[in-house]
Amino acid sequence: MIHALRRRAAEQEAALGRRLAQQEAETERLAGELLPVAVERLQRGASVEEVLEGVAYAPGADPRFHAAHEAVLRSVLEAVRAEEDLRESAHRAFVNIARRVQAIVHQQAQDLREMEDRHGNEPEFFGDLLHLDHGTALIGRLADSIAVLGGSRPGRQWQQNVPLFNVLRGAMSRIIDYQRVDLHSVAEAAIVGPAVESLIHALAELLDNATRYSPPQTRVHLTAVEVQSGIAVEIEDAGVGLTEEARRRAERVLAQASAGIDLNDLGETPRLGLAVVGRLAQTHDFQVSLRPSAYGGVRCVLIVPQDLITATPTPGGSVARAATLPPPKRRTRPTPTPLPRPNGAAMEEDPAAVGRNANGLP
């Protein structure tokens, strides 16, 4: 009798041990496998019910245990769904605010251009208008950056192809220290209309980084050459350069932005440049790399793929012609060198019909 009771107790103890081991394994599977997969499916757009229906529990376990796990999983998914809805709402709000600013900037730019046309023969007044025009372009670039990070696109859209030379000038016109940029050789090619604004914006962010993080007395060198995979736009500065750790961190920002970025991750004092470039690179398949520069700073290369490139719609060498033209007329009071009109206005002019200096600027 006692022997039978002991045997039964041992069997019950063994069964209980197996049950506990199975439940422990199921709990570990819930935390390490089921929950991450479920959250990923939810973030890709599936509903909570669709995710729960697709969860496969191990057979043979206590139904009450599975029910408890499903309740935990449902609670987590509903919390994640609420957080995702809140994040999407914040993104939409950012984009809507950016769109309103873009509309105001666009109207302001149009008004300024009309004033420039009316007062082009009044040097002092015209210089002030160009200064305001440049500032408007900088505000527009910031609004575009917010829109891009919110999952939208830059404001302006181009219907026709634009010469690469004009694209580079457009990018230069959207940074503060455009006068420090030396525009060197530029491949004879054009960018297809749908990619023009994104390329201008990405290059403007990279040029802004190059001028912002290099000594003010140094030059930034900009070139664009044909390579097997497309067009390589190279930006080299003479700053302090990047340590290997800093370079990896910058490339990680580019990669994370390409996969989608949470605006909350930008922090209280966000640095938007590389994050914006990463989003635009993902949209248009740009390839961006950072390497040490021969000038001691950073050499950034952006590859424009072949499917975004077409034959230039204007004959001849724009840079070569601009370099041989007489320099701009001296103004009657100290003002910055006239800027290319931001937001693409300058890109609608024929470079051969307007006087340019050696950098390709008016």
C-alpha distance (Angstrom), angle and dihedral (degrees) to the residues before:
residue distance angle dihedral
M1 . . .
I2 3.78 . .
H3 3.80 90.1 .
A4 3.82 91.0 53.0
L5 3.80 91.3 49.0
R6 3.78 91.2 50.3
R7 3.80 91.3 48.8
R8 3.80 91.0 49.8
A9 3.81 91.4 47.8
A10 3.81 90.0 50.2
E11 3.81 90.9 50.2
Q12 3.79 91.7 49.0
E13 3.78 90.8 47.6
A14 3.81 91.0 50.3
A15 3.81 91.4 47.7
L16 3.78 90.7 48.9
G17 3.81 90.1 49.2
R18 3.80 91.3 51.3
R19 3.79 90.6 47.9
L20 3.79 92.5 49.9
A21 3.81 90.9 46.6
Q22 3.82 90.4 50.4
Q23 3.80 91.8 48.6
E24 3.79 90.9 47.1
A25 3.81 90.3 51.2
E26 3.82 90.6 47.7
T27 3.81 90.9 50.1
E28 3.80 91.1 50.3
R29 3.81 89.1 48.0
L30 3.80 89.9 50.3
A31 3.80 92.0 53.1
G32 3.80 98.6 38.5
E33 3.82 103.2 34.7
L34 3.80 118.2 7.1
L35 3.79 98.6 45.4
P36 3.85 97.7 48.0
V37 3.82 91.3 46.3
A38 3.80 91.5 47.2
V39 3.81 92.9 50.1
E40 3.80 90.9 47.9
R41 3.81 91.3 52.1
L42 3.78 90.0 48.3
Q43 3.81 91.7 51.5
R44 3.80 89.4 50.9
G45 3.79 90.4 59.9
A46 3.81 107.4 -88.5
S47 3.80 118.0 135.9
V48 3.80 123.3 -115.9
E49 3.82 91.3 -107.7
E50 3.81 92.6 49.4
V51 3.79 90.5 51.3
L52 3.81 93.6 48.6
E53 3.80 91.9 48.5
G54 3.79 89.6 55.8
V55 3.81 95.5 52.9
A56 3.81 112.1 109.1
Y57 3.80 114.6 -155.0
A58 3.79 123.1 -162.1
P59 3.83 112.4 -93.6
G60 3.77 122.2 -113.1
A61 3.78 98.6 33.4
D62 3.79 124.2 127.3
P63 3.85 109.1 -81.5
R64 3.79 89.7 -138.5
F65 3.80 89.3 57.3
H66 3.81 91.2 50.8
A67 3.81 89.8 47.9
A68 3.80 90.4 53.1
H69 3.82 91.0 49.7
E70 3.80 90.8 48.5
A71 3.81 90.3 51.4
V72 3.81 90.5 52.2
L73 3.80 91.1 46.6
R74 3.81 91.8 48.9
S75 3.81 92.1 50.6
V76 3.80 91.9 50.8
L77 3.81 93.3 46.2
E78 3.79 93.0 48.6
A79 3.80 90.0 50.7
V80 3.81 90.6 49.0
R81 3.82 90.7 47.1
A82 3.80 90.7 52.5
E83 3.81 90.3 49.2
E84 3.81 91.3 48.3
D85 3.81 91.2 49.8
L86 3.79 90.2 50.4
R87 3.81 91.4 48.6
E88 3.80 92.5 48.3
S89 3.79 90.1 49.0
A90 3.81 90.1 52.0
H91 3.81 90.5 48.6
R92 3.79 91.2 51.1
A93 3.79 90.3 48.9
F94 3.81 91.0 51.5
V95 3.79 91.3 49.2
N96 3.81 92.8 47.6
I97 3.80 91.3 50.4
A98 3.79 90.4 47.6
R99 3.81 90.7 49.5
R100 3.80 91.3 53.2
V101 3.80 90.8 50.2
Q102 3.81 90.3 46.7
A103 3.81 90.7 53.7
I104 3.81 91.6 50.5
V105 3.81 92.0 46.6
H106 3.80 91.4 48.4
Q107 3.81 91.7 52.7
Q108 3.81 91.0 45.4
A109 3.81 91.0 51.2
Q110 3.80 91.4 50.5
D111 3.80 91.4 50.5
L112 3.80 91.4 49.0
R113 3.79 92.9 50.3
E114 3.79 90.9 51.6
M115 3.82 88.6 51.7
E116 3.81 90.6 48.6
D117 3.79 89.8 53.2
R118 3.81 91.3 50.0
H119 3.80 96.8 44.4
G120 3.81 102.1 33.7
N121 3.82 90.9 120.7
E122 3.82 94.1 55.3
P123 3.84 104.4 80.5
E124 3.81 99.4 -165.8
F125 3.79 95.1 44.8
F126 3.80 92.3 42.1
G127 3.81 91.7 52.0
D128 3.80 91.2 53.4
L129 3.79 90.6 49.9
L130 3.80 91.0 51.9
H131 3.80 89.3 51.2
L132 3.82 90.8 52.3
D133 3.79 90.3 44.9
H134 3.79 90.4 55.3
G135 3.80 92.2 48.9
T136 3.78 89.8 50.5
A137 3.80 89.8 53.6
L138 3.82 90.4 53.1
I139 3.81 91.3 52.1
G140 3.78 89.9 48.1
R141 3.79 91.3 52.1
L142 3.80 91.1 53.9
A143 3.80 91.4 49.9
D144 3.80 89.7 48.8
S145 3.82 90.3 50.9
I146 3.80 91.8 54.1
A147 3.80 90.4 48.5
V148 3.81 92.0 49.9
L149 3.80 93.0 49.5
G150 3.79 88.5 49.8
G151 3.79 89.8 58.7
S152 3.80 97.9 -97.6
R153 3.82 131.0 107.3
P154 3.81 134.8 -103.5
G155 3.78 113.2 -79.6
R156 3.77 105.1 -112.1
Q157 3.80 122.9 65.7
W158 3.80 124.3 -162.2
Q159 3.79 121.2 -145.1
Q160 3.81 97.7 -171.1
N161 3.79 133.6 49.4
V162 3.81 115.9 -92.2
P163 3.84 126.7 -150.6
L164 3.80 112.7 -106.2
F165 3.81 89.5 -126.4
N166 3.81 90.0 60.5
V167 3.80 91.4 45.4
L168 3.82 90.1 56.9
R169 3.81 91.7 47.1
G170 3.79 89.3 49.8
A171 3.81 90.4 53.9
M172 3.81 90.9 49.0
S173 3.81 90.8 51.9
R174 3.81 91.4 60.4
I175 3.81 99.0 61.1
I176 3.80 129.9 76.4
D177 3.82 98.8 -126.9
Y178 3.80 97.5 44.2
Q179 3.83 89.5 140.2
R180 3.81 90.1 68.6
V181 3.81 93.2 59.9
D182 3.82 117.5 97.1
L183 3.79 111.2 -156.8
H184 3.80 108.9 -150.8
S185 3.81 130.9 173.9
V186 3.79 116.2 -12.9
A187 3.79 124.7 -165.7
E188 3.80 116.6 -115.8
A189 3.80 98.2 -111.3
A190 3.77 142.2 106.7
I191 3.80 133.9 -133.0
V192 3.79 120.0 -126.0
G193 3.80 113.2 -108.8
P194 3.84 100.9 -111.2
A195 3.83 91.5 55.9
V196 3.82 98.5 42.4
E197 3.80 100.0 88.5
S198 3.80 94.2 43.8
L199 3.81 91.8 50.0
I200 3.81 92.1 47.9
H201 3.78 90.3 49.9
A202 3.82 95.4 46.3
L203 3.82 91.9 49.0
A204 3.80 91.2 46.6
E205 3.81 90.2 55.1
L206 3.81 91.7 48.8
L207 3.82 92.3 46.5
D208 3.79 89.8 48.6
N209 3.80 90.2 53.3
A210 3.81 90.8 48.2
T211 3.82 93.8 51.8
R212 3.79 95.5 38.3
Y213 3.81 95.9 52.6
S214 3.80 99.7 41.3
P215 3.84 129.6 73.4
P216 3.83 112.2 -80.9
Q217 3.82 93.3 -123.6
T218 3.82 93.7 56.7
R219 3.78 128.8 88.9
V220 3.79 129.8 -120.3
H221 3.80 115.1 -143.1
L222 3.80 121.6 -144.9
T223 3.81 124.1 -171.0
A224 3.80 136.6 159.4
V225 3.80 121.0 -158.3
E226 3.78 135.2 171.5
V227 3.80 116.9 -105.1
Q228 3.78 132.1 175.0
S229 3.80 93.9 -93.8
G230 3.81 96.1 44.4
I231 3.80 133.3 -78.1
A232 3.81 121.5 -16.3
V233 3.80 112.8 -151.1
E234 3.81 108.9 -163.6
I235 3.80 125.4 -162.0
E236 3.81 117.3 -173.8
D237 3.78 126.8 -178.9
A238 3.80 134.7 -179.0
G239 3.79 98.1 -130.2
V240 3.79 129.1 127.1
G241 3.78 91.8 -75.0
L242 3.78 129.4 -134.9
T243 3.76 127.9 -71.7
E244 3.78 114.8 -133.3
E245 3.80 89.5 -105.0
A246 3.82 92.1 50.2
R247 3.80 91.1 48.1
R248 3.81 91.6 51.6
R249 3.79 90.0 47.7
A250 3.82 91.5 51.1
E251 3.79 92.2 48.5
R252 3.80 89.1 47.9
V253 3.82 89.3 55.6
L254 3.81 89.3 51.0
A255 3.80 91.6 49.5
Q256 3.80 94.5 45.9
A257 3.79 91.6 48.3
S258 3.80 90.3 50.7
A259 3.80 88.9 56.5
G260 3.81 91.9 47.6
I261 3.78 128.9 -79.9
D262 3.77 132.4 -129.9
L263 3.80 110.1 -133.1
N264 3.81 87.8 -143.3
D265 3.81 88.6 65.0
L266 3.82 91.7 63.0
G267 3.81 92.2 76.5
E268 3.80 131.2 -146.4
T269 3.82 94.1 -57.7
P270 3.81 101.9 35.8
R271 3.80 124.0 -164.7
L272 3.75 100.8 -149.9
G273 3.81 103.4 179.0
L274 3.80 104.7 89.1
A275 3.80 92.8 33.4
V276 3.81 90.1 55.6
V277 3.81 91.6 46.0
G278 3.80 89.9 50.9
R279 3.81 92.7 53.2
L280 3.81 92.6 47.5
A281 3.80 90.7 45.9
Q282 3.79 90.5 54.2
T283 3.81 91.9 49.9
H284 3.82 96.3 49.6
D285 3.82 101.8 24.8
F286 3.81 94.4 -113.0
Q287 3.81 113.6 167.1
V288 3.82 114.3 -141.0
S289 3.81 125.9 -171.1
L290 3.81 134.2 173.1
R291 3.80 122.8 -148.4
P292 3.83 138.4 159.0
S293 3.80 112.9 -78.3
A294 3.79 127.4 -130.0
Y295 3.82 85.7 -126.2
G296 3.80 91.8 60.8
G297 3.79 97.4 -100.9
V298 3.79 133.4 74.2
R299 3.79 129.3 -45.2
C300 3.78 111.8 -155.3
V301 3.80 119.3 -169.8
L302 3.79 122.9 -166.9
I303 3.80 115.6 -170.3
V304 3.81 116.3 -152.4
P305 3.84 108.3 -155.6
Q306 3.79 121.7 -122.0
D307 3.80 95.2 -110.8
L308 3.82 90.1 64.6
I309 3.82 93.7 52.0
T310 3.78 129.3 82.8
A311 3.79 137.7 165.0
T312 3.79 113.5 -68.0
P313 3.80 111.7 -99.2
T314 3.82 92.2 -143.4
P315 3.83 121.5 66.3
G316 3.80 125.6 -126.9
G317 3.79 133.9 21.4
S318 3.79 111.3 -50.4
V319 3.81 95.7 -168.9
A320 3.79 93.9 47.5
R321 3.79 92.7 50.6
A322 3.78 93.7 46.0
A323 3.80 91.3 52.3
T324 3.82 91.7 57.2
L325 3.80 96.0 49.4
P326 3.83 120.4 99.3
P327 3.80 116.5 -93.1
P328 3.82 119.9 -98.2
K329 3.80 117.7 -81.0
R330 3.79 114.9 -91.4
R331 3.79 113.0 -105.6
T332 3.79 123.7 -127.0
R333 3.81 92.4 -119.9
P334 3.81 133.3 25.2
T335 3.78 108.9 -78.8
P336 3.80 131.5 148.8
T337 3.78 118.6 -87.8
P338 3.83 106.1 -83.4
L339 3.75 111.5 -87.3
P340 3.76 128.1 -131.7
R341 3.76 104.2 -105.5
P342 3.79 108.1 -92.8
N343 3.78 126.6 -129.2
G344 3.78 91.2 43.8
A345 3.82 99.7 -63.4
A346 3.79 92.0 120.3
M347 3.77 90.1 50.1
E348 3.78 90.9 65.4
E349 3.81 91.3 63.1
D350 3.78 124.8 88.0
P351 3.83 106.5 -113.8
A352 3.79 89.7 -145.1
A353 3.80 92.0 57.6
V354 3.82 96.8 53.6
G355 3.80 127.7 61.3
R356 3.81 113.0 -107.7
N357 3.76 135.1 -177.9
A358 3.81 125.0 -131.7
N359 3.81 90.7 -79.0
G360 3.78 92.4 56.5
L361 3.81 92.8 -108.3
P362 3.83 123.6 128.5
